[in-house]
């Protein structure tokens, strides 16, 4: 479990009774809140992030959503301690531990695991080149997240955003992280079965754990059309 600090937030009594019709919410006790976007974020955060404080019994802390750069940094840290040169678990490469199928999916490798002209145009002709090029790895991650989100839309996984499974609220960022871990097909299977813990990667890490760990980030630049 991560020992993370909260973002700046406020305390509201019974957020389910907030009036969302105005630009500022009002609780059932009449306490003013911050903007709708800030307060509404509580509905998108998993229980592991939305904490109850003993010092504020009966209140829920409202945590502003972390941004896309936080998502990338936290995911990179989880995968490789943000080490672009990580090659400790072949054939997985770099900061985000790209496997050959992921690289093939974004056009960087072909079915024979050779680097393509697209990668060559970015200065990558070998695994070593890829490991030595942080900018290309970040570009690849951006492409891969967008590709996975396209798959999620096609499979209708976006329809589950905001619903609860295994006691966890499904969010856009949680879906993206889980798909990065086990693949889009595996996440779809888990959701169909109603059990996010049923799909794991080769190390036994479940889609559920990533859904919890990476829920509630702002990933609009991936999921929203320009």
Number of C-alpha atoms within 10 A of each C-alpha: 6 7 5 7 7 15 12 11 16 15 19 26 19 13 21 12 13 23 14 16 9 10 12 15 23 21 17 15 11 11 12 14 20 17 13 17 14 16 24 20 17 20 18 23 27 22 16 14 21 18 15 15 12 8 7 12 9 12 17 19 22 27 22 21 24 16 14 16 12 15 20 19 15 15 20 20 14 14 17 18 14 18 17 21 18 19 17 11 10 11 11 16 24 27 25 26 26 20 14 20 15 20 22 18 15 20 18 22 20 16 13 8 12 15 21 18 15 14 21 13 9 14 13 20 18 14 15 13 16 21 19 16 16 16 12 17 20 17 10 20 22 15 17 21 20 18 15 23 22 15 17 22 12 10 13 11 19 18 11 15 15 15 13 13 17 12 11 21 21 27 27 26 27 29 28 26 25 29 23 23 23 18 19 20 14 19 28 20 14 19 18 11 11 13 15 24 20 15 22 20 14 8 6 9 15 19 29 25 19 24 26 25 23 26 29 28 22 20 22 13 12 21 19 9 6 6
